[in-house]
Amino acid sequence: MSTFFFAMNAADCGGCQGGWQTCPQRYLWALRQLNGLHDLCPLFGGHSRFAPVPGGFPKNGDLIILYAKDLHDLEAMIGAGDIFDGLKKILVVADARGVNDRQYHMLAPRYITQAGRDMTELEAVIRKMKNFCQ
């Protein structure tokens, strides 16, 4: 099982407000420090397709960590939800203002967390999902 990280855009950290958790690049870097995620493949894309990446594209059954910087990103991911069909999803939301519980579940993630939380639990969930599927 391959593991991917998806954010709507690869924003440069200079434009991010509120710390490393609100920047897709910095959050990706922090994820790569976790045990077993050093080869995490980043994907950045628009509403209907993934941007090309050297690590390939997700296949049915792969794990994808969806990073929504804010409500706008989450709504865009929901709008493009069919590109995530067949993938095991984890949703990370950086700024939850304006997001309701129904919106969190529209992508059918297996786990939902906020970017500002300690990554210990997220690491355990990822490890369990990867070990269960191997």
VOKE-112424 format. One record per residue: residue number from 1; residue in three letters; z negated, x negated, y of N, C-alpha, C, O in turn. Coordinates in nm, 2 decimals. Each point is the difference from the previous one (the first is absolute). Layout:
NUM,ALA,Z,X,Y,Z,X,Y,Z,X,Y,Z,X,Y
...
This chain:
1,MET,0.00,-0.08,-0.12,0.00,0.08,0.12,0.00,-0.09,0.12,-0.08,-0.09,0.02
2,SER,0.17,0.12,0.07,0.01,-0.08,0.13,-0.08,0.08,0.10,-0.02,0.12,-0.01
3,THR,-0.03,-0.19,0.11,-0.08,0.06,0.11,0.07,-0.02,0.13,0.04,-0.12,0.04
4,PHE,-0.03,0.22,0.04,0.07,0.00,0.13,-0.09,0.05,0.11,-0.10,0.07,-0.02
5,PHE,0.13,-0.11,0.14,-0.07,0.04,0.12,0.10,0.06,0.09,0.10,-0.07,0.03
6,PHE,-0.11,0.19,0.02,0.09,0.07,0.08,-0.06,0.04,0.13,-0.11,0.06,0.00
7,ALA,0.17,-0.09,0.11,-0.03,0.04,0.14,0.13,0.04,0.07,0.10,-0.05,-0.03
8,MET,-0.12,0.15,0.12,0.12,0.05,0.07,0.07,-0.11,0.08,0.13,0.00,0.01
9,ASN,-0.20,-0.10,0.04,0.07,-0.11,0.07,-0.09,-0.12,-0.01,-0.12,0.00,-0.03
10,ALA,0.18,-0.11,0.05,-0.07,-0.13,-0.02,-0.04,-0.05,0.14,0.04,-0.11,0.05
11,ALA,-0.12,0.20,0.02,-0.05,-0.03,0.13,-0.05,-0.14,0.01,-0.08,-0.05,-0.08
12,ASP,0.11,-0.02,0.19,-0.06,-0.13,0.03,-0.14,0.03,0.05,-0.02,0.09,0.07
13,CYS,-0.07,-0.18,-0.11,-0.14,0.03,0.03,-0.04,-0.01,0.14,-0.10,0.05,0.04
14,GLY,0.19,-0.10,0.05,-0.03,0.00,0.14,-0.01,0.14,0.06,-0.07,0.01,0.10
15,GLY,0.14,0.08,-0.16,0.00,0.14,0.06,-0.10,0.09,-0.07,-0.02,0.11,0.04
16,CYS,-0.06,-0.16,-0.13,-0.10,0.08,-0.07,-0.13,0.00,0.08,-0.05,-0.10,0.04
17,GLN,-0.01,0.22,-0.03,-0.13,0.01,0.07,-0.11,0.03,-0.11,0.03,0.07,-0.10
18,GLY,-0.15,-0.12,0.13,-0.11,0.04,-0.09,-0.03,-0.09,-0.12,-0.07,0.05,-0.09
19,GLY,0.12,-0.17,0.09,-0.04,-0.09,-0.11,0.11,-0.01,-0.11,0.10,0.07,0.00
20,TRP,-0.13,-0.16,-0.10,0.10,-0.03,-0.10,0.03,0.12,-0.09,0.11,0.01,-0.05
21,GLN,-0.20,0.09,0.04,0.03,0.11,-0.09,0.11,0.09,0.05,0.06,0.07,-0.08
22,THR,-0.03,-0.07,0.21,0.10,0.09,0.05,0.14,-0.07,0.01,0.09,0.06,0.05
23,CYS,-0.08,-0.18,-0.10,0.13,-0.07,0.00,0.05,-0.01,-0.15,-0.07,-0.06,-0.08
24,PRO,0.19,0.11,0.05,0.05,-0.01,-0.13,0.01,-0.14,-0.06,-0.04,-0.02,-0.11
25,GLN,0.08,-0.07,0.19,0.01,-0.14,-0.04,-0.13,-0.06,-0.04,-0.02,-0.07,-0.10
26,ARG,-0.08,0.09,0.19,-0.13,-0.06,-0.03,-0.07,0.07,-0.12,-0.07,-0.07,-0.08
27,TYR,0.09,0.20,0.07,-0.06,0.07,-0.12,0.07,-0.05,-0.13,-0.07,-0.02,-0.10
28,LEU,0.20,0.00,0.11,0.07,-0.05,-0.12,-0.06,-0.14,-0.03,-0.02,-0.03,-0.12
29,TRP,0.00,-0.06,0.22,-0.06,-0.13,-0.03,-0.13,0.01,-0.06,-0.03,-0.07,-0.10
30,ALA,-0.06,0.17,0.14,-0.13,0.02,-0.06,0.01,0.04,-0.14,-0.08,-0.04,-0.09
31,LEU,0.18,0.13,0.06,0.02,0.05,-0.14,0.04,-0.12,-0.09,-0.05,0.00,-0.11
32,ARG,0.13,-0.08,0.16,0.05,-0.12,-0.08,-0.12,-0.09,-0.03,0.02,-0.09,-0.10
33,GLN,-0.13,0.09,0.17,-0.11,-0.08,-0.03,-0.08,0.05,-0.12,-0.09,-0.07,-0.06
34,LEU,0.11,0.20,0.02,-0.07,0.06,-0.11,0.05,-0.05,-0.13,0.11,-0.04,-0.01
35,ASN,-0.20,0.04,-0.09,0.03,-0.05,-0.13,0.12,0.08,-0.06,-0.01,0.12,-0.01
36,GLY,0.12,-0.19,-0.03,0.11,0.06,-0.06,0.11,0.06,0.09,0.09,0.06,-0.05
37,LEU,-0.11,-0.08,0.18,0.10,0.06,0.09,0.07,-0.11,0.09,0.07,0.04,0.09
38,HIS,-0.08,-0.16,-0.13,0.07,-0.11,0.07,0.15,0.02,0.01,0.07,-0.04,0.09
39,ASP,-0.01,0.11,-0.20,0.14,0.02,0.00,0.04,0.14,0.04,0.11,0.04,-0.03
40,LEU,-0.19,0.02,0.11,0.03,0.14,0.05,0.13,-0.01,0.08,0.01,-0.08,0.09
41,CYS,0.08,0.17,-0.12,0.13,0.00,0.06,0.00,0.10,0.12,-0.02,0.12,-0.02
42,PRO,0.05,-0.17,0.14,0.00,0.09,0.12,0.13,0.08,0.01,0.11,-0.05,-0.03
43,LEU,-0.12,0.17,0.07,0.12,0.09,0.03,-0.03,0.06,0.14,-0.11,0.05,0.02
44,PHE,0.21,-0.06,0.06,-0.01,0.07,0.13,0.13,0.08,0.02,0.11,-0.05,-0.03
45,GLY,-0.13,0.18,0.07,0.12,0.08,0.00,-0.01,0.12,0.09,-0.11,0.03,0.06
46,GLY,0.22,0.04,-0.05,0.01,0.12,0.09,-0.03,0.12,-0.09,-0.08,0.00,-0.10
47,HIS,0.13,0.11,0.15,-0.03,0.13,-0.06,0.06,0.02,-0.14,-0.06,0.08,-0.08
48,SER,0.17,-0.13,0.05,0.06,0.04,-0.12,0.04,-0.12,-0.10,0.04,0.03,-0.11
49,ARG,-0.07,-0.15,0.15,0.03,-0.11,-0.09,-0.08,-0.12,0.02,-0.06,-0.02,0.11
50,PHE,0.05,-0.07,-0.20,-0.08,-0.12,0.01,0.09,-0.11,0.06,0.12,0.00,-0.02
51,ALA,-0.18,-0.08,0.10,0.07,-0.12,0.05,0.02,-0.10,-0.11,-0.09,-0.01,-0.09
52,PRO,0.20,-0.06,0.08,0.02,-0.10,-0.11,-0.11,-0.10,0.00,-0.04,-0.05,0.10
53,VAL,0.00,0.01,-0.22,-0.10,-0.10,-0.02,0.03,-0.10,-0.11,0.07,0.05,-0.09
54,PRO,-0.11,-0.17,0.09,0.03,-0.09,-0.10,-0.07,0.03,-0.14,0.06,-0.04,-0.10
55,GLY,-0.17,0.12,0.10,-0.07,0.03,-0.12,0.06,0.12,-0.08,-0.05,0.03,-0.10
56,GLY,0.16,0.03,0.15,0.05,0.11,-0.06,-0.05,0.13,0.05,-0.08,0.01,0.09
57,PHE,0.11,0.10,-0.16,-0.04,0.13,0.03,-0.09,0.06,-0.10,0.00,-0.04,-0.12
58,PRO,-0.09,0.13,0.16,-0.10,0.06,-0.10,0.08,0.08,-0.10,0.10,0.07,0.02
59,LYS,-0.15,-0.08,-0.15,0.05,0.08,-0.11,-0.10,0.10,-0.04,-0.12,-0.01,0.04
60,ASN,0.16,0.11,-0.11,-0.09,0.10,-0.05,-0.12,-0.06,-0.07,0.01,-0.09,-0.09
61,GLY,-0.13,0.13,0.13,-0.12,-0.06,-0.06,-0.06,-0.11,0.08,-0.12,-0.04,-0.03
62,ASP,0.19,-0.02,0.12,-0.06,-0.11,0.08,-0.11,0.05,0.10,0.00,0.12,0.03
63,LEU,-0.08,-0.20,0.01,-0.11,0.03,0.10,0.05,-0.03,0.14,0.05,-0.11,0.03
64,ILE,-0.08,0.21,0.06,0.04,-0.03,0.14,-0.12,0.04,0.09,-0.06,0.11,-0.02
65,ILE,0.03,-0.20,0.11,-0.11,0.03,0.10,0.07,0.04,0.12,0.07,-0.08,0.07
66,LEU,-0.09,0.21,-0.03,0.06,0.05,0.12,-0.10,-0.02,0.12,-0.11,0.05,-0.01
67,TYR,0.16,-0.12,0.11,-0.09,-0.03,0.12,0.05,0.09,0.11,0.11,-0.02,0.05
68,ALA,-0.19,0.12,-0.01,0.04,0.08,0.12,-0.09,-0.04,0.12,-0.12,0.01,0.00
69,LYS,0.19,-0.07,0.10,-0.07,-0.05,0.11,-0.07,0.12,0.08,-0.11,-0.02,0.06
70,ASP,0.18,0.13,-0.06,-0.05,0.12,0.08,0.06,0.13,-0.06,0.07,-0.01,-0.10
71,LEU,-0.10,0.12,0.17,0.05,0.13,-0.04,0.16,0.00,0.00,0.06,0.06,-0.09
72,HIS,0.00,-0.13,0.18,0.14,0.00,0.01,0.06,-0.07,-0.12,0.10,0.05,-0.06
73,ASP,-0.16,-0.16,0.01,0.05,-0.07,-0.12,-0.02,0.09,-0.12,0.09,0.01,-0.09
74,LEU,-0.21,0.05,0.08,-0.03,0.09,-0.11,0.10,0.11,-0.01,0.05,0.03,-0.11
75,GLU,-0.02,0.03,0.22,0.10,0.11,0.00,0.14,-0.04,-0.04,0.07,0.07,-0.07
76,ALA,-0.03,-0.19,0.11,0.13,-0.06,-0.04,0.00,-0.03,-0.15,0.10,0.03,-0.06
77,MET,-0.21,-0.08,0.01,0.00,-0.02,-0.15,0.01,0.13,-0.08,0.06,0.01,-0.10
78,ILE,-0.13,0.09,0.15,0.00,0.13,-0.06,0.15,0.06,0.00,0.05,0.05,-0.09
79,GLY,0.01,-0.07,0.21,0.14,0.04,0.01,0.10,-0.07,-0.09,0.10,0.05,-0.04
80,ALA,-0.14,-0.17,0.00,0.09,-0.08,-0.09,-0.06,-0.01,-0.14,0.03,-0.09,-0.08
81,GLY,-0.12,0.18,0.05,-0.08,0.00,-0.12,0.07,-0.02,-0.13,-0.05,-0.06,-0.09
82,ASP,0.18,0.11,0.08,0.07,-0.01,-0.12,0.03,-0.15,-0.04,0.03,-0.02,-0.12
83,ILE,-0.03,-0.07,0.21,0.03,-0.14,-0.03,-0.12,-0.06,-0.08,0.01,-0.11,-0.06
84,PHE,-0.12,0.18,0.07,-0.12,-0.05,-0.07,-0.03,0.07,-0.13,-0.09,-0.03,-0.07
85,ASP,0.18,0.12,0.03,-0.01,0.07,-0.13,0.00,-0.10,-0.12,0.08,-0.09,0.00
86,GLY,-0.17,0.11,-0.09,0.00,-0.08,-0.12,-0.09,-0.13,0.02,-0.02,-0.07,-0.10
87,LEU,-0.03,0.05,0.22,-0.08,-0.12,0.02,-0.15,0.04,0.01,-0.03,0.11,0.03
88,LYS,-0.05,-0.20,-0.07,-0.15,0.02,0.01,-0.04,-0.04,0.14,0.02,-0.12,0.03
89,LYS,-0.07,0.21,0.04,-0.02,-0.02,0.15,-0.15,-0.01,0.03,-0.08,0.07,-0.05
90,ILE,0.06,-0.17,0.14,-0.13,-0.01,0.07,0.03,0.02,0.15,0.09,-0.07,0.05
91,LEU,-0.17,0.15,0.02,0.03,0.02,0.14,-0.12,-0.06,0.08,-0.11,0.02,-0.02
92,VAL,0.15,-0.10,0.12,-0.09,-0.07,0.09,0.04,0.05,0.14,0.11,-0.01,0.04
93,VAL,-0.21,0.07,0.03,0.02,0.05,0.13,-0.08,-0.08,0.10,-0.12,-0.01,-0.01
94,ALA,0.19,-0.05,0.11,-0.07,-0.08,0.10,-0.07,0.08,0.11,-0.12,-0.02,0.03
95,ASP,0.19,0.12,0.02,-0.06,0.09,0.11,0.02,0.14,-0.05,0.10,0.06,0.00
96,ALA,-0.22,0.00,-0.04,0.01,0.13,-0.05,-0.01,0.12,0.10,-0.02,0.11,-0.04
97,ARG,0.02,-0.15,0.17,-0.01,0.11,0.10,0.11,0.10,-0.02,0.12,-0.04,0.00
98,GLY,-0.15,0.17,-0.01,0.10,0.10,0.00,0.05,0.03,-0.14,0.08,0.10,-0.02
99,VAL,-0.12,-0.18,-0.08,0.04,0.02,-0.14,-0.09,0.10,-0.07,-0.13,-0.02,0.01
100,ASN,0.18,0.12,-0.08,-0.09,0.09,-0.08,0.01,-0.03,-0.14,0.10,-0.07,-0.05
101,ASP,-0.19,0.12,-0.03,-0.01,-0.03,-0.15,0.13,0.04,-0.07,0.05,-0.07,-0.09
102,ARG,0.01,0.18,0.13,0.13,0.04,-0.06,0.11,-0.10,0.01,0.07,-0.03,-0.09
103,GLN,-0.06,-0.03,0.21,0.10,-0.11,0.02,-0.02,-0.12,-0.09,0.09,-0.06,-0.05
104,TYR,-0.22,0.02,0.03,-0.03,-0.11,-0.08,0.06,0.02,-0.14,0.05,-0.09,-0.06
105,HIS,-0.06,0.21,0.01,0.04,0.03,-0.14,0.15,0.04,-0.02,0.04,0.01,-0.12
106,MET,0.03,0.00,0.22,0.14,0.04,-0.01,0.09,-0.11,-0.07,0.10,0.03,-0.06
107,LEU,-0.15,-0.15,0.06,0.08,-0.11,-0.06,-0.05,-0.02,-0.15,0.05,-0.08,-0.07
108,ALA,-0.15,0.16,0.03,-0.06,-0.01,-0.13,-0.05,-0.14,-0.04,0.03,-0.05,-0.10
109,PRO,-0.11,-0.01,0.19,-0.05,-0.13,-0.03,-0.11,0.01,-0.11,-0.07,0.10,-0.01
110,ARG,0.05,-0.21,-0.06,-0.11,0.00,-0.10,-0.13,-0.05,0.06,-0.11,0.02,-0.06
111,TYR,0.12,-0.08,0.18,-0.12,-0.05,0.07,0.03,0.00,0.15,0.12,-0.03,0.04
112,ILE,-0.21,0.07,0.04,0.01,0.00,0.15,-0.11,-0.07,0.06,-0.12,0.01,-0.04
113,THR,0.15,-0.10,0.13,-0.11,-0.07,0.07,0.04,-0.03,0.15,0.12,0.03,0.04
114,GLN,-0.21,-0.07,0.04,0.03,-0.04,0.14,0.00,-0.15,0.01,-0.07,-0.07,-0.07
115,ALA,0.16,0.02,0.16,0.02,-0.14,0.01,-0.13,-0.08,0.04,-0.01,-0.11,-0.03
116,GLY,-0.08,0.18,0.10,-0.12,-0.07,0.05,-0.11,-0.01,-0.10,-0.10,-0.07,0.02
117,ARG,0.12,0.13,-0.14,-0.10,-0.01,-0.10,0.00,-0.13,-0.08,0.10,-0.07,0.00
118,ASP,-0.21,0.03,-0.06,-0.01,-0.12,-0.08,0.11,0.01,-0.12,0.01,0.11,-0.05
119,MET,0.05,-0.21,0.02,0.11,0.00,-0.09,-0.04,-0.02,-0.15,0.08,0.00,-0.09
120,THR,-0.21,-0.01,0.07,-0.06,-0.02,-0.14,0.04,0.12,-0.09,0.05,-0.02,-0.11
121,GLU,-0.07,0.14,0.16,0.03,0.12,-0.08,0.15,0.01,-0.02,0.05,0.03,-0.11
122,LEU,0.03,-0.06,0.21,0.15,0.01,-0.01,0.04,-0.10,-0.10,0.09,0.03,-0.09
123,GLU,-0.14,-0.15,0.09,0.03,-0.11,-0.10,-0.03,0.05,-0.14,0.08,-0.02,-0.09
124,ALA,-0.19,0.09,0.07,-0.04,0.05,-0.13,0.09,0.10,-0.05,0.04,0.01,-0.12
125,VAL,0.00,0.08,0.21,0.10,0.11,-0.03,0.13,-0.06,-0.04,0.06,0.04,-0.10
126,ILE,-0.01,-0.14,0.17,0.13,-0.06,-0.03,-0.01,-0.07,-0.13,0.09,0.01,-0.09
127,ARG,-0.19,-0.08,0.06,-0.02,-0.08,-0.12,0.00,0.10,-0.12,0.06,-0.02,-0.10
128,LYS,-0.13,0.13,0.11,-0.01,0.10,-0.10,0.14,0.06,-0.03,0.04,0.02,-0.11
129,MET,0.03,0.02,0.22,0.13,0.06,-0.02,0.10,-0.10,-0.06,0.08,0.04,-0.09
130,LYS,-0.09,-0.16,0.12,0.09,-0.10,-0.06,-0.03,-0.03,-0.14,0.09,-0.01,-0.09
131,ASN,-0.22,0.00,0.06,-0.04,-0.03,-0.14,0.03,0.12,-0.09,0.03,-0.01,-0.12
132,PHE,-0.05,0.13,0.17,0.02,0.12,-0.08,0.15,0.02,-0.04,0.03,0.05,-0.11
133,CYS,0.06,-0.10,0.20,0.14,0.02,-0.03,0.07,-0.12,-0.07,0.11,0.01,-0.03
134,GLN,-0.18,-0.11,0.00,0.06,-0.12,-0.06,-0.01,0.01,-0.15,0.05,-0.09,-0.07
